[in-house]
């Protein structure tokens, strides 16, 4: 093997090792009873796990019982801080409520600051127009938290990707969209890890 092959081969191997150690949290952004977001998160994780390029974990904000920020003691806040702090990047599962994200997700984002900083995120949204307006609101919030959101954005329609608004049945094209999003989240998360 030539010097250059050894050099570039080793670099590629180191890059692969660094990528494989990434932790990507798939954050469920709704706590509403009867929500369909856990179905979407499970599907995203299934698609992501096939890639073998990171450790993907579903993080359900409902598990942390966060009261409205500043209104009461929050026993789950320390655990929330820990799980978010351990991630190198995120995929947010975002539902559109009144042209924006849920109050529960906004509250969960507001609970932390440095735990979000210098990480990358992708957004998978759903709603009557694919959750596009909620995703755009989330992008502004993420920018303030120093989270670099990627351009590719799977937008799921309540009319074509769900049966009766309750059973998630994504069209085949949506899996390609998730993979394209992760193709951006992974290198950005890798790069941003070097400055934390």
Residue frames as qw, qx, qy, qz and C-alpha x, y, z in Angstrom:
[[0.000, 0.890, 0.456, 0.000, 0.00, 0.00, 0.00],
 [0.412, 0.519, -0.032, 0.748, 1.39, 3.41, -0.94],
 [0.230, -0.114, -0.440, 0.860, 2.08, 6.19, 1.52],
 [0.302, -0.083, -0.105, -0.944, -0.92, 8.19, 0.25],
 [0.639, -0.260, -0.616, -0.380, -3.27, 5.21, 0.45],
 [0.517, -0.254, -0.672, 0.466, -2.14, 4.55, 3.99],
 [0.070, -0.067, -0.251, 0.963, -2.54, 8.20, 4.85],
 [0.444, -0.094, -0.219, -0.864, -5.95, 8.68, 3.28],
 [0.635, -0.213, -0.723, -0.168, -7.15, 5.23, 4.30],
 [0.381, -0.220, -0.654, 0.616, -6.31, 5.94, 7.93],
 [0.138, 0.024, 0.107, -0.984, -8.02, 9.33, 7.75],
 [0.570, -0.161, -0.481, -0.646, -11.17, 7.71, 6.39],
 [0.598, -0.229, -0.753, 0.148, -11.03, 5.05, 9.13],
 [0.204, -0.161, -0.495, 0.829, -10.67, 7.70, 11.85],
 [0.329, -0.045, -0.136, -0.933, -13.54, 9.67, 10.34],
 [0.632, -0.211, -0.645, -0.375, -15.72, 6.55, 10.35],
 [0.482, -0.232, -0.715, 0.449, -14.85, 5.80, 13.99],
 [0.003, 0.093, 0.284, -0.954, -15.72, 9.36, 15.00],
 [0.481, -0.106, -0.353, -0.795, -19.03, 9.17, 13.11],
 [0.613, -0.218, -0.750, -0.118, -19.97, 5.85, 14.69],
 [0.332, -0.229, -0.652, 0.642, -19.65, 7.33, 18.16],
 [0.196, -0.213, -0.076, -0.954, -22.22, 10.03, 17.46],
 [0.051, 0.414, 0.836, -0.357, -25.37, 10.06, 19.58],
 [0.177, -0.182, -0.363, -0.897, -28.42, 11.39, 17.75],
 [0.187, 0.289, 0.746, -0.570, -31.57, 11.98, 19.80],
 [0.142, -0.372, -0.668, -0.629, -34.93, 11.64, 18.07],
 [0.056, 0.134, 0.528, -0.837, -37.07, 14.04, 20.10],
 [0.072, -0.569, -0.785, -0.233, -40.82, 13.51, 20.23],
 [0.088, 0.150, -0.085, 0.981, -42.26, 17.02, 20.34],
 [0.529, -0.385, -0.242, -0.716, -45.77, 16.36, 21.65],
 [0.038, -0.088, 0.863, -0.495, -47.19, 15.20, 24.96],
 [0.596, 0.005, -0.020, -0.803, -50.86, 15.19, 23.93],
 [0.571, 0.027, 0.790, -0.222, -52.93, 12.11, 24.70],
 [0.728, 0.522, 0.432, -0.105, -53.66, 10.19, 21.50],
 [0.100, 0.806, -0.407, -0.419, -50.65, 11.68, 19.72],
 [0.934, 0.351, 0.054, 0.025, -49.24, 9.93, 16.65],
 [0.159, 0.870, -0.461, 0.070, -45.71, 11.26, 17.06],
 [0.581, -0.444, 0.682, -0.013, -44.39, 8.07, 18.74],
 [0.842, 0.354, 0.405, 0.048, -45.28, 6.19, 15.52],
 [0.476, 0.861, -0.130, 0.118, -43.34, 8.72, 13.46],
 [0.224, -0.789, 0.565, -0.093, -40.35, 8.61, 15.83],
 [0.777, -0.166, 0.608, 0.004, -40.25, 4.80, 15.76],
 [0.774, 0.576, 0.237, 0.110, -40.28, 4.86, 11.95],
 [0.226, 0.912, -0.318, 0.125, -37.51, 7.47, 11.79],
 [0.475, -0.603, 0.638, -0.060, -35.42, 5.36, 14.18],
 [0.858, 0.139, 0.493, 0.037, -36.02, 2.25, 12.08],
 [0.623, 0.766, 0.013, 0.160, -34.88, 4.07, 8.94],
 [0.025, -0.891, 0.424, -0.162, -31.89, 5.60, 10.76],
 [0.699, -0.443, 0.560, -0.040, -30.75, 2.36, 12.38],
 [0.890, 0.373, 0.236, 0.112, -30.36, 0.76, 8.95],
 [0.369, 0.883, -0.232, 0.174, -27.61, 3.27, 8.22],
 [0.888, -0.230, -0.167, 0.360, -25.28, 2.15, 11.03],
 [0.446, 0.539, -0.105, 0.707, -23.67, 5.59, 11.21],
 [0.134, -0.447, 0.371, -0.803, -24.69, 6.72, 14.72],
 [0.131, -0.272, -0.887, 0.349, -26.44, 5.67, 17.90],
 [0.296, -0.361, -0.304, -0.831, -30.06, 6.79, 17.49],
 [0.137, -0.262, -0.821, 0.489, -32.24, 7.12, 20.60],
 [0.218, -0.660, -0.497, -0.520, -35.87, 8.13, 20.92],
 [0.182, -0.105, -0.505, 0.837, -36.28, 10.86, 23.54],
 [0.206, -0.650, -0.638, -0.357, -39.89, 11.51, 24.58],
 [0.013, 0.379, -0.280, 0.882, -40.35, 14.84, 26.35],
 [0.693, -0.450, -0.228, -0.514, -43.48, 13.37, 27.99],
 [0.825, -0.152, -0.482, 0.252, -41.20, 11.12, 30.07],
 [0.420, 0.156, -0.361, 0.818, -39.68, 14.13, 31.86],
 [0.281, -0.755, -0.588, 0.067, -42.87, 15.74, 33.23],
 [0.335, 0.023, -0.080, 0.939, -41.54, 19.26, 32.81],
 [0.035, 0.796, 0.519, -0.309, -43.93, 21.87, 34.25],
 [0.340, 0.880, 0.116, 0.311, -44.03, 25.28, 32.62],
 [0.601, 0.212, -0.278, 0.719, -40.65, 26.87, 33.09],
 [0.065, 0.297, -0.289, 0.908, -40.51, 28.95, 36.25],
 [0.589, -0.414, -0.171, -0.672, -43.83, 27.79, 37.74],
 [0.878, -0.414, 0.111, -0.214, -42.81, 24.84, 39.94],
 [0.414, -0.530, 0.727, 0.140, -40.03, 22.50, 40.96],
 [0.782, 0.447, -0.292, -0.322, -39.11, 20.27, 38.06],
 [0.725, -0.417, 0.548, 0.020, -37.78, 16.93, 39.28],
 [0.853, 0.328, 0.358, 0.193, -37.33, 15.75, 35.68],
 [0.265, 0.950, -0.152, -0.059, -35.21, 18.78, 34.67],
 [0.347, -0.662, 0.645, 0.156, -31.89, 17.23, 35.73],
 [0.674, 0.088, 0.716, 0.157, -32.61, 14.07, 33.72],
 [0.534, 0.806, 0.256, -0.004, -33.72, 16.20, 30.77],
 [0.005, 0.916, -0.378, -0.134, -30.47, 18.17, 30.95],
 [0.520, -0.407, 0.732, 0.166, -28.43, 14.95, 31.09],
 [0.694, 0.328, 0.628, 0.129, -30.09, 13.22, 28.13],
 [0.434, 0.896, 0.092, 0.007, -29.92, 16.32, 25.89],
 [0.178, -0.859, 0.462, 0.134, -26.32, 17.00, 26.96],
 [0.643, -0.232, 0.707, 0.180, -25.29, 13.48, 25.91],
 [0.694, 0.582, 0.419, 0.063, -26.47, 13.97, 22.32],
 [0.401, -0.253, 0.375, 0.796, -24.31, 15.16, 19.43],
 [0.190, -0.007, -0.448, -0.874, -27.29, 15.97, 17.22],
 [0.400, 0.282, 0.657, -0.574, -31.04, 15.71, 17.00],
 [0.123, -0.265, -0.710, -0.640, -33.99, 14.86, 14.84],
 [0.276, 0.150, 0.464, -0.828, -37.09, 16.73, 16.01],
 [0.013, -0.422, -0.862, -0.282, -40.48, 15.13, 15.37],
 [0.056, 0.189, 0.191, -0.962, -42.64, 18.24, 15.05],
 [0.115, 0.602, 0.786, 0.080, -46.43, 18.52, 14.90],
 [0.040, 0.276, 0.144, 0.950, -48.06, 21.70, 13.67],
 [0.163, -0.647, -0.687, 0.286, -50.43, 23.25, 16.21],
 [0.051, 0.940, 0.260, -0.218, -51.95, 26.60, 15.17],
 [0.531, 0.810, -0.126, 0.216, -49.16, 27.26, 12.64],
 [0.021, -0.765, 0.571, -0.297, -46.37, 26.57, 15.17],
 [0.437, 0.144, -0.861, 0.218, -44.75, 23.95, 17.39],
 [0.603, -0.576, -0.547, -0.074, -46.39, 22.55, 20.51],
 [0.310, -0.847, 0.201, -0.383, -46.18, 24.44, 23.79],
 [0.899, -0.396, 0.173, 0.072, -44.63, 21.32, 25.34],
 [0.809, 0.271, 0.060, 0.517, -41.73, 21.33, 22.86],
 [0.160, 0.793, -0.091, 0.581, -41.13, 25.07, 23.27],
 [0.609, -0.733, 0.175, -0.247, -41.10, 24.62, 27.04],
 [0.940, -0.178, 0.152, 0.248, -38.66, 21.69, 26.81],
 [0.616, 0.527, -0.001, 0.585, -36.36, 23.72, 24.56],
 [0.100, -0.841, 0.103, -0.522, -36.48, 26.69, 26.95],
 [0.820, -0.573, 0.007, -0.002, -35.47, 24.57, 29.95],
 [0.805, -0.228, 0.218, 0.503, -31.91, 24.25, 28.66],
 [0.216, 0.931, -0.177, -0.234, -29.29, 26.43, 27.02],
 [0.037, -0.688, 0.697, 0.200, -25.71, 25.11, 26.83],
 [0.620, -0.019, 0.784, -0.029, -26.88, 21.51, 26.39],
 [0.664, 0.656, 0.347, -0.086, -28.21, 22.49, 22.94],
 [0.085, 0.897, -0.276, -0.335, -25.24, 24.60, 21.84],
 [0.120, 0.624, -0.706, -0.314, -23.06, 23.69, 18.87],
 [0.468, 0.078, 0.880, -0.004, -25.04, 20.67, 17.74],
 [0.215, 0.081, -0.591, -0.773, -26.89, 19.87, 14.51],
 [0.454, 0.269, 0.705, -0.474, -30.54, 19.00, 13.97],
 [0.117, -0.141, -0.740, -0.647, -32.91, 17.73, 11.37],
 [0.445, 0.146, 0.385, -0.795, -36.66, 18.25, 11.43],
 [0.100, -0.236, -0.901, -0.350, -39.39, 15.77, 10.50],
 [0.287, 0.139, 0.326, -0.890, -42.74, 17.54, 10.61],
 [0.013, -0.351, -0.881, -0.318, -46.35, 16.68, 9.95],
 [0.203, 0.453, 0.403, -0.769, -49.64, 18.47, 9.64],
 [0.579, 0.654, 0.438, -0.213, -52.23, 19.54, 7.08],
 [0.503, 0.840, -0.202, -0.003, -49.50, 21.23, 5.04],
 [0.821, 0.252, -0.386, 0.337, -46.75, 18.87, 6.15],
 [0.630, -0.669, -0.190, 0.345, -46.06, 20.82, 9.31],
 [0.574, 0.448, 0.048, 0.684, -44.03, 23.32, 7.29],
 [0.129, -0.826, 0.008, -0.549, -45.05, 26.36, 9.34],
 [0.775, -0.628, 0.069, -0.009, -44.12, 24.63, 12.61],
 [0.856, 0.034, 0.073, 0.511, -40.76, 23.63, 11.15],
 [0.333, 0.649, 0.019, 0.684, -40.06, 27.23, 10.17],
 [0.442, -0.820, 0.066, -0.358, -40.87, 28.44, 13.69],
 [0.898, -0.385, 0.082, 0.195, -38.62, 25.76, 15.15],
 [0.715, 0.384, -0.005, 0.584, -35.72, 26.85, 12.93],
 [0.005, 0.797, -0.105, 0.595, -35.73, 30.32, 14.52],
 [0.719, -0.651, 0.147, -0.194, -35.72, 28.86, 18.03],
 [0.941, -0.058, 0.074, 0.326, -32.92, 26.43, 17.18],
 [0.490, 0.630, -0.074, 0.597, -30.84, 29.29, 15.76],
 [0.295, -0.808, 0.190, -0.473, -31.09, 31.14, 19.06],
 [0.847, -0.462, 0.254, -0.067, -29.96, 27.98, 20.89],
 [0.021, 0.695, -0.675, -0.247, -26.93, 27.61, 18.56],
 [0.682, 0.091, 0.726, 0.024, -28.32, 24.47, 16.96],
 [0.142, 0.401, -0.554, -0.715, -27.50, 24.25, 13.25],
 [0.716, 0.316, 0.537, -0.315, -30.57, 22.89, 11.47],
 [0.333, -0.107, 0.737, 0.579, -30.10, 21.21, 8.10],
 [0.318, 0.221, -0.292, -0.875, -31.91, 22.10, 4.91],
 [0.413, -0.099, -0.819, -0.387, -33.54, 18.78, 3.98],
 [0.348, -0.047, 0.528, -0.774, -36.85, 18.51, 5.79],
 [0.136, -0.247, -0.930, -0.237, -39.19, 15.51, 5.52],
 [0.368, 0.026, 0.205, -0.906, -42.72, 16.98, 5.63],
 [0.011, 0.207, 0.977, 0.042, -45.44, 14.40, 6.25],
 [0.370, -0.188, -0.248, -0.875, -49.03, 15.08, 5.20],
 [0.437, 0.031, 0.694, -0.571, -51.95, 14.19, 7.43],
 [0.729, 0.393, 0.047, -0.559, -53.84, 13.42, 4.21],
 [0.763, 0.466, -0.421, -0.152, -51.39, 11.12, 2.42],
 [0.369, 0.404, -0.771, 0.326, -49.06, 9.72, 5.11],
 [0.228, -0.040, 0.763, -0.604, -51.68, 8.85, 7.75],
 [0.284, -0.356, -0.805, -0.379, -54.88, 6.81, 7.69],
 [0.405, -0.747, -0.487, -0.203, -57.75, 8.66, 9.37],
 [0.048, -0.827, 0.250, -0.502, -55.21, 10.92, 11.04],
 [0.712, -0.580, 0.315, -0.239, -54.27, 8.18, 13.50],
 [0.908, -0.092, 0.346, 0.217, -52.29, 5.41, 11.77],
 [0.020, -0.779, 0.439, 0.447, -48.94, 6.38, 10.28],
 [0.821, 0.272, 0.470, 0.175, -48.52, 4.93, 6.78],
 [0.067, -0.739, 0.288, 0.605, -45.72, 6.92, 5.11],
 [0.760, 0.638, -0.042, -0.117, -45.32, 6.98, 1.36],
 [0.911, 0.028, 0.059, 0.408, -42.13, 5.32, 0.06],
 [0.405, 0.701, -0.050, 0.585, -40.60, 8.66, -0.94],
 [0.427, -0.854, 0.099, -0.279, -40.54, 9.74, 2.71],
 [0.886, -0.345, 0.137, 0.278, -37.84, 7.19, 3.61],
 [0.649, 0.407, 0.099, 0.636, -35.58, 8.71, 0.96],
 [0.049, -0.848, -0.013, -0.527, -36.26, 12.13, 2.43],
 [0.711, -0.694, 0.108, -0.026, -35.29, 10.96, 5.94],
 [0.865, -0.066, 0.159, 0.471, -32.05, 9.48, 4.60],
 [0.415, 0.633, 0.085, 0.648, -31.22, 12.70, 2.74],
 [0.348, -0.872, 0.046, -0.342, -31.82, 14.67, 5.95],
 [0.826, -0.512, 0.178, 0.153, -29.54, 12.32, 7.93],
 [0.762, 0.329, 0.105, 0.548, -26.92, 12.63, 5.17],
 [0.132, 0.747, -0.078, 0.647, -26.70, 16.26, 6.32],
 [0.623, -0.733, 0.062, -0.265, -27.22, 15.79, 10.08],
 [0.937, -0.217, 0.006, 0.275, -24.38, 13.28, 10.46],
 [0.632, 0.318, -0.057, 0.704, -21.52, 15.33, 8.92],
 [0.114, -0.749, 0.039, -0.652, -22.71, 18.53, 10.61],
 [0.772, -0.617, 0.011, -0.150, -22.90, 16.75, 13.97],
 [0.888, -0.017, -0.037, 0.458, -19.43, 15.33, 13.38],
 [0.395, 0.537, -0.044, 0.744, -18.00, 18.75, 12.55],
 [0.329, -0.752, 0.029, -0.571, -19.68, 20.55, 15.44],
 [0.886, -0.427, -0.148, 0.103, -18.47, 17.92, 17.91],
 [0.716, 0.184, -0.146, 0.658, -14.93, 19.17, 17.29],
 [0.092, 0.529, -0.111, 0.837, -15.73, 22.64, 18.71],
 [0.654, -0.642, -0.159, -0.367, -17.52, 21.56, 21.89]]
